[in-house]
Structure formats: C-alpha cells, structure tokens
Amino acid sequence: MSNSLMPQYAYSGEPYGRLPTVTDDRQMMPHPILLEARQTAPNQILLMYDQQTDLASATNISNYWIRSNVGPVGIASVGMGEAISPANLIRPELGMISPVDNSKTRFVMTFRVNAMTGVLYVVLPCFVNLEGRSGYGGANWGPFSRNVFIGM
C-alpha cells in the first residue's frame, strides 16, 4: 500500500508524530488574549484582556486593526477580504487607547468618528505584551475571543 493511502503518514512516509515541528518562537511566547471588545458609545470600544498587559504596547493604537464588512471606512482600517499589514493598521490620528482602571486588562479605544450603525466590526490586536515583557510579535486574539460587534 502506498503512503498516499495511509492517513497516519505524511511527507516522505514519516509518521506524523516524527515530523519536525516548525514554529516561530515569538508566537509561542506567553501573551495576553483579548477576551472581549464591546462598543460602549458611538465612538468607543471597551477592550478586555485575560492577563495584565504591558501598558505601552496595549495603548499603542497602531497595534490594532479593525475589520468591517463594508470595507475600510469610519473606524475600520481593513475590509473582510484583506490581510492585515502595516499599511492598514489604525493610525494615531484616528483615535487613542486609554486604560479604564489600574487593572492593566481593561482599555477604552476612542475614535474621532463614530462607528457606522449596523456594520459588523472585528477588533484584531497584535504585538501586545504581558506586563514586564517585550518582543511578542503575533496576534492577541484567539478562537474564544469575543472580538466581533455590530455598530450601534
């Protein structure tokens, strides 16, 4: 029987368990995960992380992207079908992020414009470090993040 018919085998006939794993060390660093992004006012979004964050990285608005189903307009910096990149991050002139309290887990993102009513938004933070750490280079959302909301 050829290896192509044997699901327990991968490339070159090697069992999956013996294949080397290739990972990016920055992705494996401990990092905070966005638990929830909730619109609290027409131009504000409350962000809640699962662990205490480094304030400099958590309050840097350029570490965030917002997708929308109508494209990059208003508070959104990127459309649904586009990849996030440095070219479409949220620019400092569009808004700011401030801590809500001393928890280092709760922040409010305030924009100069209002979110559009009825539009689907997805908040995508990246590069936010844990308190006392630096160098994380990946995404800060996960499969259980409640980072989607409908503009009100």
Buried (B, 14 or more C-beta within 10 A) or exposed (E): EEEEEEEEBBEEEEEEEEEEEEEEEEEEBEBBBBBBBEBEEBBBBBBBBBBBBBBEBBBBBEBBBBBBBBBBEBBBBBBEEBEBEEEBBBEEEBBBBEBEEEEBBBBBBBBEEBBBEEBBBBBBBBBBBBBEBEEBEBBBBEEEBEBEBEBE
